[in-house]
Amino acid sequence: MGKLTIMREFVQFLLERKKWWLTPIILMLLLLGSLIVLTEGSALAPFIYTLF
């Protein structure tokens, strides 16, 4: 099962169940996760980790 399949199933779930309130939560989690991963080895890492 590929990553695109999981995303497609999630979008179908949102469409069928009308769970649109989950969309901003998932987007924010993805943005915060990518921010942590991308700045892991940089000099900004100590400052970003203090936010959490």
mmCIF entry with sequence, helices, sheets and N, C-alpha, C, O atoms, coordinates in Angstrom:
data_MODEL
# 
_entry.id   MODEL 
# 
_entity.id                         1 
_entity.type                       polymer 
_entity.pdbx_number_of_molecules   1 
# 
_entity_poly.entity_id                      1 
_entity_poly.type                           'polypeptide(L)' 
_entity_poly.nstd_linkage                   no 
_entity_poly.nstd_monomer                   no 
_entity_poly.pdbx_seq_one_letter_code       MGKLTIMREFVQFLLERKKWWLTPIILMLLLLGSLIVLTEGSALAPFIYTLF 
_entity_poly.pdbx_seq_one_letter_code_can   MGKLTIMREFVQFLLERKKWWLTPIILMLLLLGSLIVLTEGSALAPFIYTLF 
_entity_poly.pdbx_strand_id                 A 
# 
loop_
_entity_poly_seq.entity_id 
_entity_poly_seq.num 
_entity_poly_seq.mon_id 
_entity_poly_seq.hetero 
1 1  MET n 
1 2  GLY n 
1 3  LYS n 
1 4  LEU n 
1 5  THR n 
1 6  ILE n 
1 7  MET n 
1 8  ARG n 
1 9  GLU n 
1 10 PHE n 
1 11 VAL n 
1 12 GLN n 
1 13 PHE n 
1 14 LEU n 
1 15 LEU n 
1 16 GLU n 
1 17 ARG n 
1 18 LYS n 
1 19 LYS n 
1 20 TRP n 
1 21 TRP n 
1 22 LEU n 
1 23 THR n 
1 24 PRO n 
1 25 ILE n 
1 26 ILE n 
1 27 LEU n 
1 28 MET n 
1 29 LEU n 
1 30 LEU n 
1 31 LEU n 
1 32 LEU n 
1 33 GLY n 
1 34 SER n 
1 35 LEU n 
1 36 ILE n 
1 37 VAL n 
1 38 LEU n 
1 39 THR n 
1 40 GLU n 
1 41 GLY n 
1 42 SER n 
1 43 ALA n 
1 44 LEU n 
1 45 ALA n 
1 46 PRO n 
1 47 PHE n 
1 48 ILE n 
1 49 TYR n 
1 50 THR n 
1 51 LEU n 
1 52 PHE n 
# 
_struct_asym.id          A 
_struct_asym.entity_id   1 
# 
loop_
_struct_conf.conf_type_id 
_struct_conf.id 
_struct_conf.pdbx_PDB_helix_id 
_struct_conf.beg_label_comp_id 
_struct_conf.beg_label_asym_id 
_struct_conf.beg_label_seq_id 
_struct_conf.pdbx_beg_PDB_ins_code 
_struct_conf.end_label_comp_id 
_struct_conf.end_label_asym_id 
_struct_conf.end_label_seq_id 
_struct_conf.pdbx_end_PDB_ins_code 
_struct_conf.beg_auth_comp_id 
_struct_conf.beg_auth_asym_id 
_struct_conf.beg_auth_seq_id 
_struct_conf.end_auth_comp_id 
_struct_conf.end_auth_asym_id 
_struct_conf.end_auth_seq_id 
_struct_conf.pdbx_PDB_helix_class 
_struct_conf.details 
_struct_conf.pdbx_PDB_helix_length 
HELX_P HELX_P1 AA1 LYS A 3  ? ARG A 17 ? LYS A 3  ARG A 17 1 ? 15 
HELX_P HELX_P2 AA2 LEU A 22 ? LEU A 38 ? LEU A 22 LEU A 38 1 ? 17 
HELX_P HELX_P3 AA3 ALA A 45 ? TYR A 49 ? ALA A 45 TYR A 49 1 ? 5  
# 
_struct_conf_type.id          HELX_P 
_struct_conf_type.criteria    ? 
_struct_conf_type.reference   ? 
# 
loop_
_atom_site.group_PDB 
_atom_site.id 
_atom_site.type_symbol 
_atom_site.label_atom_id 
_atom_site.label_alt_id 
_atom_site.label_comp_id 
_atom_site.label_asym_id 
_atom_site.label_entity_id 
_atom_site.label_seq_id 
_atom_site.pdbx_PDB_ins_code 
_atom_site.Cartn_x 
_atom_site.Cartn_y 
_atom_site.Cartn_z 
_atom_site.occupancy 
_atom_site.B_iso_or_equiv 
_atom_site.pdbx_formal_charge 
_atom_site.auth_seq_id 
_atom_site.auth_comp_id 
_atom_site.auth_asym_id 
_atom_site.auth_atom_id 
_atom_site.pdbx_PDB_model_num 
ATOM 1   N N  . MET A 1 1  ? 0.850   -1.171 0.000  1.00 0.00 ? 1  MET A N  1 
ATOM 2   C CA . MET A 1 1  ? 0.000   0.000  0.000  1.00 0.00 ? 1  MET A CA 1 
ATOM 3   C C  . MET A 1 1  ? 0.898   1.238  0.000  1.00 0.00 ? 1  MET A C  1 
ATOM 4   O O  . MET A 1 1  ? 1.690   1.427  0.924  1.00 0.00 ? 1  MET A O  1 
ATOM 5   N N  . GLY A 1 2  ? 0.784   2.057  -1.001 1.00 0.00 ? 2  GLY A N  1 
ATOM 6   C CA . GLY A 1 2  ? 1.632   3.227  -1.130 1.00 0.00 ? 2  GLY A CA 1 
ATOM 7   C C  . GLY A 1 2  ? 1.097   4.420  -0.361 1.00 0.00 ? 2  GLY A C  1 
ATOM 8   O O  . GLY A 1 2  ? -0.028  4.418  0.139  1.00 0.00 ? 2  GLY A O  1 
ATOM 9   N N  . LYS A 1 3  ? 1.933   5.429  -0.284 1.00 0.00 ? 3  LYS A N  1 
ATOM 10  C CA . LYS A 1 3  ? 1.552   6.647  0.433  1.00 0.00 ? 3  LYS A CA 1 
ATOM 11  C C  . LYS A 1 3  ? 0.414   7.376  -0.273 1.00 0.00 ? 3  LYS A C  1 
ATOM 12  O O  . LYS A 1 3  ? -0.447  7.968  0.378  1.00 0.00 ? 3  LYS A O  1 
ATOM 13  N N  . LEU A 1 4  ? 0.412   7.332  -1.598 1.00 0.00 ? 4  LEU A N  1 
ATOM 14  C CA . LEU A 1 4  ? -0.659  8.003  -2.334 1.00 0.00 ? 4  LEU A CA 1 
ATOM 15  C C  . LEU A 1 4  ? -1.998  7.311  -2.114 1.00 0.00 ? 4  LEU A C  1 
ATOM 16  O O  . LEU A 1 4  ? -3.043  7.961  -2.097 1.00 0.00 ? 4  LEU A O  1 
ATOM 17  N N  . THR A 1 5  ? -1.966  6.003  -1.947 1.00 0.00 ? 5  THR A N  1 
ATOM 18  C CA . THR A 1 5  ? -3.195  5.260  -1.678 1.00 0.00 ? 5  THR A CA 1 
ATOM 19  C C  . THR A 1 5  ? -3.787  5.673  -0.336 1.00 0.00 ? 5  THR A C  1 
ATOM 20  O O  . THR A 1 5  ? -4.999  5.841  -0.202 1.00 0.00 ? 5  THR A O  1 
ATOM 21  N N  . ILE A 1 6  ? -2.921  5.833  0.643  1.00 0.00 ? 6  ILE A N  1 
ATOM 22  C CA . ILE A 1 6  ? -3.390  6.241  1.978  1.00 0.00 ? 6  ILE A CA 1 
ATOM 23  C C  . ILE A 1 6  ? -4.000  7.632  1.916  1.00 0.00 ? 6  ILE A C  1 
ATOM 24  O O  . ILE A 1 6  ? -5.046  7.882  2.515  1.00 0.00 ? 6  ILE A O  1 
ATOM 25  N N  . MET A 1 7  ? -3.348  8.542  1.189  1.00 0.00 ? 7  MET A N  1 
ATOM 26  C CA . MET A 1 7  ? -3.886  9.897  1.057  1.00 0.00 ? 7  MET A CA 1 
ATOM 27  C C  . MET A 1 7  ? -5.228  9.892  0.334  1.00 0.00 ? 7  MET A C  1 
ATOM 28  O O  . MET A 1 7  ? -6.150  10.608 0.724  1.00 0.00 ? 7  MET A O  1 
ATOM 29  N N  . ARG A 1 8  ? -5.336  9.092  -0.707 1.00 0.00 ? 8  ARG A N  1 
ATOM 30  C CA . ARG A 1 8  ? -6.599  9.016  -1.455 1.00 0.00 ? 8  ARG A CA 1 
ATOM 31  C C  . ARG A 1 8  ? -7.715  8.457  -0.577 1.00 0.00 ? 8  ARG A C  1 
ATOM 32  O O  . ARG A 1 8  ? -8.841  8.952  -0.617 1.00 0.00 ? 8  ARG A O  1 
ATOM 33  N N  . GLU A 1 9  ? -7.411  7.429  0.215  1.00 0.00 ? 9  GLU A N  1 
ATOM 34  C CA . GLU A 1 9  ? -8.413  6.874  1.117  1.00 0.00 ? 9  GLU A CA 1 
ATOM 35  C C  . GLU A 1 9  ? -8.826  7.880  2.184  1.00 0.00 ? 9  GLU A C  1 
ATOM 36  O O  . GLU A 1 9  ? -9.995  7.937  2.566  1.00 0.00 ? 9  GLU A O  1 
ATOM 37  N N  . PHE A 1 10 ? -7.875  8.670  2.662  1.00 0.00 ? 10 PHE A N  1 
ATOM 38  C CA . PHE A 1 10 ? -8.197  9.681  3.667  1.00 0.00 ? 10 PHE A CA 1 
ATOM 39  C C  . PHE A 1 10 ? -9.122  10.749 3.093  1.00 0.00 ? 10 PHE A C  1 
ATOM 40  O O  . PHE A 1 10 ? -10.073 11.168 3.752  1.00 0.00 ? 10 PHE A O  1 
ATOM 41  N N  . VAL A 1 11 ? -8.846  11.192 1.866  1.00 0.00 ? 11 VAL A N  1 
ATOM 42  C CA . VAL A 1 11 ? -9.706  12.191 1.223  1.00 0.00 ? 11 VAL A CA 1 
ATOM 43  C C  . VAL A 1 11 ? -11.094 11.611 0.977  1.00 0.00 ? 11 VAL A C  1 
ATOM 44  O O  . VAL A 1 11 ? -12.092 12.307 1.166  1.00 0.00 ? 11 VAL A O  1 
ATOM 45  N N  . GLN A 1 12 ? -11.175 10.358 0.563  1.00 0.00 ? 12 GLN A N  1 
ATOM 46  C CA . GLN A 1 12 ? -12.481 9.725  0.370  1.00 0.00 ? 12 GLN A CA 1 
ATOM 47  C C  . GLN A 1 12 ? -13.236 9.639  1.692  1.00 0.00 ? 12 GLN A C  1 
ATOM 48  O O  . GLN A 1 12 ? -14.449 9.843  1.731  1.00 0.00 ? 12 GLN A O  1 
ATOM 49  N N  . PHE A 1 13 ? -12.518 9.334  2.779  1.00 0.00 ? 13 PHE A N  1 
ATOM 50  C CA . PHE A 1 13 ? -13.140 9.300  4.099  1.00 0.00 ? 13 PHE A CA 1 
ATOM 51  C C  . PHE A 1 13 ? -13.721 10.663 4.463  1.00 0.00 ? 13 PHE A C  1 
ATOM 52  O O  . PHE A 1 13 ? -14.842 10.757 4.963  1.00 0.00 ? 13 PHE A O  1 
ATOM 53  N N  . LEU A 1 14 ? -12.941 11.727 4.204  1.00 0.00 ? 14 LEU A N  1 
ATOM 54  C CA . LEU A 1 14 ? -13.434 13.075 4.507  1.00 0.00 ? 14 LEU A CA 1 
ATOM 55  C C  . LEU A 1 14 ? -14.674 13.404 3.684  1.00 0.00 ? 14 LEU A C  1 
ATOM 56  O O  . LEU A 1 14 ? -15.618 14.007 4.196  1.00 0.00 ? 14 LEU A O  1 
ATOM 57  N N  . LEU A 1 15 ? -14.678 13.015 2.420  1.00 0.00 ? 15 LEU A N  1 
ATOM 58  C CA . LEU A 1 15 ? -15.819 13.316 1.560  1.00 0.00 ? 15 LEU A CA 1 
ATOM 59  C C  . LEU A 1 15 ? -17.066 12.551 1.974  1.00 0.00 ? 15 LEU A C  1 
ATOM 60  O O  . LEU A 1 15 ? -18.162 13.111 1.995  1.00 0.00 ? 15 LEU A O  1 
ATOM 61  N N  . GLU A 1 16 ? -16.906 11.276 2.303  1.00 0.00 ? 16 GLU A N  1 
ATOM 62  C CA . GLU A 1 16 ? -18.066 10.447 2.647  1.00 0.00 ? 16 GLU A CA 1 
ATOM 63  C C  . GLU A 1 16 ? -18.622 10.771 4.027  1.00 0.00 ? 16 GLU A C  1 
ATOM 64  O O  . GLU A 1 16 ? -19.839 10.821 4.206  1.00 0.00 ? 16 GLU A O  1 
ATOM 65  N N  . ARG A 1 17 ? -17.752 10.989 4.995  1.00 0.00 ? 17 ARG A N  1 
ATOM 66  C CA . ARG A 1 17 ? -18.192 11.166 6.378  1.00 0.00 ? 17 ARG A CA 1 
ATOM 67  C C  . ARG A 1 17 ? -18.395 12.624 6.773  1.00 0.00 ? 17 ARG A C  1 
ATOM 68  O O  . ARG A 1 17 ? -18.843 12.910 7.883  1.00 0.00 ? 17 ARG A O  1 
ATOM 69  N N  . LYS A 1 18 ? -18.068 13.549 5.868  1.00 0.00 ? 18 LYS A N  1 
ATOM 70  C CA . LYS A 1 18 ? -18.204 14.993 6.130  1.00 0.00 ? 18 LYS A CA 1 
ATOM 71  C C  . LYS A 1 18 ? -17.421 15.415 7.371  1.00 0.00 ? 18 LYS A C  1 
ATOM 72  O O  . LYS A 1 18 ? -17.927 16.154 8.215  1.00 0.00 ? 18 LYS A O  1 
ATOM 73  N N  . LYS A 1 19 ? -16.191 14.942 7.470  1.00 0.00 ? 19 LYS A N  1 
ATOM 74  C CA . LYS A 1 19 ? -15.330 15.265 8.610  1.00 0.00 ? 19 LYS A CA 1 
ATOM 75  C C  . LYS A 1 19 ? -14.340 16.364 8.225  1.00 0.00 ? 19 LYS A C  1 
ATOM 76  O O  . LYS A 1 19 ? -13.130 16.183 8.358  1.00 0.00 ? 19 LYS A O  1 
ATOM 77  N N  . TRP A 1 20 ? -14.843 17.485 7.754  1.00 0.00 ? 20 TRP A N  1 
ATOM 78  C CA . TRP A 1 20 ? -13.973 18.562 7.277  1.00 0.00 ? 20 TRP A CA 1 
ATOM 79  C C  . TRP A 1 20 ? -13.203 19.236 8.398  1.00 0.00 ? 20 TRP A C  1 
ATOM 80  O O  . TRP A 1 20 ? -12.192 19.886 8.134  1.00 0.00 ? 20 TRP A O  1 
ATOM 81  N N  . TRP A 1 21 ? -13.643 19.104 9.628  1.00 0.00 ? 21 TRP A N  1 
ATOM 82  C CA . TRP A 1 21 ? -12.941 19.723 10.734 1.00 0.00 ? 21 TRP A CA 1 
ATOM 83  C C  . TRP A 1 21 ? -11.596 19.044 10.990 1.00 0.00 ? 21 TRP A C  1 
ATOM 84  O O  . TRP A 1 21 ? -10.750 19.615 11.678 1.00 0.00 ? 21 TRP A O  1 
ATOM 85  N N  . LEU A 1 22 ? -11.376 17.840 10.455 1.00 0.00 ? 22 LEU A N  1 
ATOM 86  C CA . LEU A 1 22 ? -10.091 17.159 10.607 1.00 0.00 ? 22 LEU A CA 1 
ATOM 87  C C  . LEU A 1 22 ? -9.004  17.750 9.704  1.00 0.00 ? 22 LEU A C  1 
ATOM 88  O O  . LEU A 1 22 ? -7.817  17.618 9.999  1.00 0.00 ? 22 LEU A O  1 
ATOM 89  N N  . THR A 1 23 ? -9.397  18.391 8.620  1.00 0.00 ? 23 THR A N  1 
ATOM 90  C CA . THR A 1 23 ? -8.434  18.890 7.640  1.00 0.00 ? 23 THR A CA 1 
ATOM 91  C C  . THR A 1 23 ? -7.441  19.896 8.231  1.00 0.00 ? 23 THR A C  1 
ATOM 92  O O  . THR A 1 23 ? -6.238  19.713 8.040  1.00 0.00 ? 23 THR A O  1 
ATOM 93  N N  . PRO A 1 24 ? -7.869  20.939 8.934  1.00 0.00 ? 24 PRO A N  1 
ATOM 94  C CA . PRO A 1 24 ? -6.874  21.874 9.487  1.00 0.00 ? 24 PRO A CA 1 
ATOM 95  C C  . PRO A 1 24 ? -5.977  21.230 10.539 1.00 0.00 ? 24 PRO A C  1 
ATOM 96  O O  . PRO A 1 24 ? -4.808  21.598 10.662 1.00 0.00 ? 24 PRO A O  1 
ATOM 97  N N  . ILE A 1 25 ? -6.508  20.276 11.298 1.00 0.00 ? 25 ILE A N  1 
ATOM 98  C CA . ILE A 1 25 ? -5.695  19.601 12.307 1.00 0.00 ? 25 ILE A CA 1 
ATOM 99  C C  . ILE A 1 25 ? -4.584  18.798 11.641 1.00 0.00 ? 25 ILE A C  1 
ATOM 100 O O  . ILE A 1 25 ? -3.428  18.864 12.059 1.00 0.00 ? 25 ILE A O  1 
ATOM 101 N N  . ILE A 1 26 ? -4.933  18.045 10.610 1.00 0.00 ? 26 ILE A N  1 
ATOM 102 C CA . ILE A 1 26 ? -3.950  17.231 9.898  1.00 0.00 ? 26 ILE A CA 1 
ATOM 103 C C  . ILE A 1 26 ? -2.916  18.118 9.212  1.00 0.00 ? 26 ILE A C  1 
ATOM 104 O O  . ILE A 1 26 ? -1.725  17.809 9.235  1.00 0.00 ? 26 ILE A O  1 
ATOM 105 N N  . LEU A 1 27 ? -3.357  19.209 8.607  1.00 0.00 ? 27 LEU A N  1 
ATOM 106 C CA . LEU A 1 27 ? -2.420  20.112 7.939  1.00 0.00 ? 27 LEU A CA 1 
ATOM 107 C C  . LEU A 1 27 ? -1.435  20.733 8.919  1.00 0.00 ? 27 LEU A C  1 
ATOM 108 O O  . LEU A 1 27 ? -0.245  20.830 8.620  1.00 0.00 ? 27 LEU A O  1 
ATOM 109 N N  . MET A 1 28 ? -1.910  21.151 10.078 1.00 0.00 ? 28 MET A N  1 
ATOM 110 C CA . MET A 1 28 ? -1.021  21.742 11.068 1.00 0.00 ? 28 MET A CA 1 
ATOM 111 C C  . MET A 1 28 ? -0.021  20.716 11.604 1.00 0.00 ? 28 MET A C  1 
ATOM 112 O O  . MET A 1 28 ? 1.147   21.041 11.814 1.00 0.00 ? 28 MET A O  1 
ATOM 113 N N  . LEU A 1 29 ? -0.474  19.482 11.824 1.00 0.00 ? 29 LEU A N  1 
ATOM 114 C CA . LEU A 1 29 ? 0.447   18.446 12.273 1.00 0.00 ? 29 LEU A CA 1 
ATOM 115 C C  . LEU A 1 29 ? 1.515   18.163 11.230 1.00 0.00 ? 29 LEU A C  1 
ATOM 116 O O  . LEU A 1 29 ? 2.681   17.964 11.573 1.00 0.00 ? 29 LEU A O  1 
ATOM 117 N N  . LEU A 1 30 ? 1.129   18.144 9.962  1.00 0.00 ? 30 LEU A N  1 
ATOM 118 C CA . LEU A 1 30 ? 2.102   17.920 8.891  1.00 0.00 ? 30 LEU A CA 1 
ATOM 119 C C  . LEU A 1 30 ? 3.092   19.069 8.794  1.00 0.00 ? 30 LEU A C  1 
ATOM 120 O O  . LEU A 1 30 ? 4.286   18.843 8.602  1.00 0.00 ? 30 LEU A O  1 
ATOM 121 N N  . LEU A 1 31 ? 2.609   20.303 8.925  1.00 0.00 ? 31 LEU A N  1 
ATOM 122 C CA . LEU A 1 31 ? 3.501   21.460 8.862  1.00 0.00 ? 31 LEU A CA 1 
ATOM 123 C C  . LEU A 1 31 ? 4.487   21.488 10.034 1.00 0.00 ? 31 LEU A C  1 
ATOM 124 O O  . LEU A 1 31 ? 5.675   21.748 9.842  1.00 0.00 ? 31 LEU A O  1 
ATOM 125 N N  . LEU A 1 32 ? 4.000   21.224 11.226 1.00 0.00 ? 32 LEU A N  1 
ATOM 126 C CA . LEU A 1 32 ? 4.886   21.221 12.383 1.00 0.00 ? 32 LEU A CA 1 
ATOM 127 C C  . LEU A 1 32 ? 5.895   20.078 12.306 1.00 0.00 ? 32 LEU A C  1 
ATOM 128 O O  . LEU A 1 32 ? 7.063   20.252 12.655 1.00 0.00 ? 32 LEU A O  1 
ATOM 129 N N  . GLY A 1 33 ? 5.449   18.926 11.855 1.00 0.00 ? 33 GLY A N  1 
ATOM 130 C CA . GLY A 1 33 ? 6.356   17.788 11.708 1.00 0.00 ? 33 GLY A CA 1 
ATOM 131 C C  . GLY A 1 33 ? 7.428   18.055 10.682 1.00 0.00 ? 33 GLY A C  1 
ATOM 132 O O  . GLY A 1 33 ? 8.597   17.739 10.904 1.00 0.00 ? 33 GLY A O  1 
ATOM 133 N N  . SER A 1 34 ? 7.045   18.637 9.556  1.00 0.00 ? 34 SER A N  1 
ATOM 134 C CA . SER A 1 34 ? 8.043   18.936 8.529  1.00 0.00 ? 34 SER A CA 1 
ATOM 135 C C  . SER A 1 34 ? 8.999   20.030 8.988  1.00 0.00 ? 34 SER A C  1 
ATOM 136 O O  . SER A 1 34 ? 10.180  20.000 8.643  1.00 0.00 ? 34 SER A O  1 
ATOM 137 N N  . LEU A 1 35 ? 8.509   20.993 9.759  1.00 0.00 ? 35 LEU A N  1 
ATOM 138 C CA . LEU A 1 35 ? 9.379   22.035 10.307 1.00 0.00 ? 35 LEU A CA 1 
ATOM 139 C C  . LEU A 1 35 ? 10.434  21.432 11.220 1.00 0.00 ? 35 LEU A C  1 
ATOM 140 O O  . LEU A 1 35 ? 11.601  21.822 11.157 1.00 0.00 ? 35 LEU A O  1 
ATOM 141 N N  . ILE A 1 36 ? 10.048  20.499 12.056 1.00 0.00 ? 36 ILE A N  1 
ATOM 142 C CA . ILE A 1 36 ? 10.992  19.856 12.966 1.00 0.00 ? 36 ILE A CA 1 
ATOM 143 C C  . ILE A 1 36 ? 12.001  19.012 12.189 1.00 0.00 ? 36 ILE A C  1 
ATOM 144 O O  . ILE A 1 36 ? 13.191  19.028 12.502 1.00 0.00 ? 36 ILE A O  1 
ATOM 145 N N  . VAL A 1 37 ? 11.538  18.283 11.189 1.00 0.00 ? 37 VAL A N  1 
ATOM 146 C CA . VAL A 1 37 ? 12.444  17.435 10.412 1.00 0.00 ? 37 VAL A CA 1 
ATOM 147 C C  . VAL A 1 37 ? 13.421  18.275 9.591  1.00 0.00 ? 37 VAL A C  1 
ATOM 148 O O  . VAL A 1 37 ? 14.607  17.954 9.525  1.00 0.00 ? 37 VAL A O  1 
ATOM 149 N N  . LEU A 1 38 ? 12.939  19.332 8.974  1.00 0.00 ? 38 LEU A N  1 
ATOM 150 C CA . LEU A 1 38 ? 13.806  20.136 8.113  1.00 0.00 ? 38 LEU A CA 1 
ATOM 151 C C  . LEU A 1 38 ? 14.842  20.948 8.877  1.00 0.00 ? 38 LEU A C  1 
ATOM 152 O O  . LEU A 1 38 ? 15.927  21.207 8.358  1.00 0.00 ? 38 LEU A O  1 
ATOM 153 N N  . THR A 1 39 ? 14.524  21.350 10.095 1.00 0.00 ? 39 THR A N  1 
ATOM 154 C CA . THR A 1 39 ? 15.463  22.163 10.865 1.00 0.00 ? 39 THR A CA 1 
ATOM 155 C C  . THR A 1 39 ? 16.235  21.336 11.885 1.00 0.00 ? 39 THR A C  1 
ATOM 156 O O  . THR A 1 39 ? 16.862  21.893 12.785 1.00 0.00 ? 39 THR A O  1 
ATOM 157 N N  . GLU A 1 40 ? 16.196  20.049 11.755 1.00 0.00 ? 40 GLU A N  1 
ATOM 158 C CA . GLU A 1 40 ? 16.836  19.172 12.728 1.00 0.00 ? 40 GLU A CA 1 
ATOM 159 C C  . GLU A 1 40 ? 18.341  19.401 12.829 1.00 0.00 ? 40 GLU A C  1 
ATOM 160 O O  . GLU A 1 40 ? 18.886  19.433 13.933 1.00 0.00 ? 40 GLU A O  1 
ATOM 161 N N  . GLY A 1 41 ? 19.007  19.559 11.717 1.00 0.00 ? 41 GLY A N  1 
ATOM 162 C CA . GLY A 1 41 ? 20.450  19.703 11.748 1.00 0.00 ? 41 GLY A CA 1 
ATOM 163 C C  . GLY A 1 41 ? 20.944  21.127 11.629 1.00 0.00 ? 41 GLY A C  1 
ATOM 164 O O  . GLY A 1 41 ? 22.141  21.345 11.444 1.00 0.00 ? 41 GLY A O  1 
ATOM 165 N N  . SER A 1 42 ? 20.071  22.087 11.729 1.00 0.00 ? 42 SER A N  1 
ATOM 166 C CA . SER A 1 42 ? 20.499  23.475 11.531 1.00 0.00 ? 42 SER A CA 1 
ATOM 167 C C  . SER A 1 42 ? 20.743  24.170 12.867 1.00 0.00 ? 42 SER A C  1 
ATOM 168 O O  . SER A 1 42 ? 20.509  23.610 13.938 1.00 0.00 ? 42 SER A O  1 
ATOM 169 N N  . ALA A 1 43 ? 21.212  25.381 12.771 1.00 0.00 ? 43 ALA A N  1 
ATOM 170 C CA . ALA A 1 43 ? 21.481  26.181 13.969 1.00 0.00 ? 43 ALA A CA 1 
ATOM 171 C C  . ALA A 1 43 ? 20.192  26.696 14.592 1.00 0.00 ? 43 ALA A C  1 
ATOM 172 O O  . ALA A 1 43 ? 20.202  27.161 15.732 1.00 0.00 ? 43 ALA A O  1 
ATOM 173 N N  . LEU A 1 44 ? 19.083  26.622 13.866 1.00 0.00 ? 44 LEU A N  1 
ATOM 174 C CA . LEU A 1 44 ? 17.805  27.097 14.400 1.00 0.00 ? 44 LEU A CA 1 
ATOM 175 C C  . LEU A 1 44 ? 17.112  26.068 15.285 1.00 0.00 ? 44 LEU A C  1 
ATOM 176 O O  . LEU A 1 44 ? 16.133  26.390 15.957 1.00 0.00 ? 44 LEU A O  1 
ATOM 177 N N  . ALA A 1 45 ? 17.604  24.849 15.291 1.00 0.00 ? 45 ALA A N  1 
ATOM 178 C CA . ALA A 1 45 ? 16.946  23.764 16.022 1.00 0.00 ? 45 ALA A CA 1 
ATOM 179 C C  . ALA A 1 45 ? 16.719  24.085 17.503 1.00 0.00 ? 45 ALA A C  1 
ATOM 180 O O  . ALA A 1 45 ? 15.610  23.855 17.984 1.00 0.00 ? 45 ALA A O  1 
ATOM 181 N N  . PRO A 1 46 ? 17.692  24.599 18.253 1.00 0.00 ? 46 PRO A N  1 
ATOM 182 C CA . PRO A 1 46 ? 17.425  24.889 19.672 1.00 0.00 ? 46 PRO A CA 1 
ATOM 183 C C  . PRO A 1 46 ? 16.315  25.907 19.882 1.00 0.00 ? 46 PRO A C  1 
ATOM 184 O O  . PRO A 1 46 ? 15.575  25.821 20.862 1.00 0.00 ? 46 PRO A O  1 
ATOM 185 N N  . PHE A 1 47 ? 16.192  26.862 18.980 1.00 0.00 ? 47 PHE A N  1 
ATOM 186 C CA . PHE A 1 47 ? 15.155  27.880 19.125 1.00 0.00 ? 47 PHE A CA 1 
ATOM 187 C C  . PHE A 1 47 ? 13.769  27.323 18.791 1.00 0.00 ? 47 PHE A C  1 
ATOM 188 O O  . PHE A 1 47 ? 12.778  27.711 19.411 1.00 0.00 ? 47 PHE A O  1 
ATOM 189 N N  . ILE A 1 48 ? 13.699  26.417 17.815 1.00 0.00 ? 48 ILE A N  1 
ATOM 190 C CA . ILE A 1 48 ? 12.412  25.845 17.450 1.00 0.00 ? 48 ILE A CA 1 
ATOM 191 C C  . ILE A 1 48 ? 11.946  24.886 18.527 1.00 0.00 ? 48 ILE A C  1 
ATOM 192 O O  . ILE A 1 48 ? 10.754  24.849 18.831 1.00 0.00 ? 48 ILE A O  1 
ATOM 193 N N  . TYR A 1 49 ? 12.847  24.107 19.115 1.00 0.00 ? 49 TYR A N  1 
ATOM 194 C CA . TYR A 1 49 ? 12.443  23.155 20.153 1.00 0.00 ? 49 TYR A CA 1 
ATOM 195 C C  . TYR A 1 49 ? 11.966  23.859 21.414 1.00 0.00 ? 49 TYR A C  1 
ATOM 196 O O  . TYR A 1 49 ? 11.199  23.282 22.184 1.00 0.00 ? 49 TYR A O  1 
ATOM 197 N N  . THR A 1 50 ? 12.400  25.085 21.639 1.00 0.00 ? 50 THR A N  1 
ATOM 198 C CA . THR A 1 50 ? 11.902  25.801 22.816 1.00 0.00 ? 50 THR A CA 1 
ATOM 199 C C  . THR A 1 50 ? 10.452  26.224 22.663 1.00 0.00 ? 50 THR A C  1 
ATOM 200 O O  . THR A 1 50 ? 9.781   26.508 23.656 1.00 0.00 ? 50 THR A O  1 
ATOM 201 N N  . LEU A 1 51 ? 9.957   26.269 21.427 1.00 0.00 ? 51 LEU A N  1 
ATOM 202 C CA . LEU A 1 51 ? 8.563   26.617 21.198 1.00 0.00 ? 51 LEU A CA 1 
ATOM 203 C C  . LEU A 1 51 ? 7.626   25.514 21.669 1.00 0.00 ? 51 LEU A C  1 
ATOM 204 O O  . LEU A 1 51 ? 6.471   25.774 22.005 1.00 0.00 ? 51 LEU A O  1 
ATOM 205 N N  . PHE A 1 52 ? 8.121   24.298 21.691 1.00 0.00 ? 52 PHE A N  1 
ATOM 206 C CA . PHE A 1 52 ? 7.277   23.163 22.068 1.00 0.00 ? 52 PHE A CA 1 
ATOM 207 C C  . PHE A 1 52 ? 7.603   22.751 23.476 1.00 0.00 ? 52 PHE A C  1 
ATOM 208 O O  . PHE A 1 52 ? 7.006   21.809 23.997 1.00 0.00 ? 52 PHE A O  1 
# 
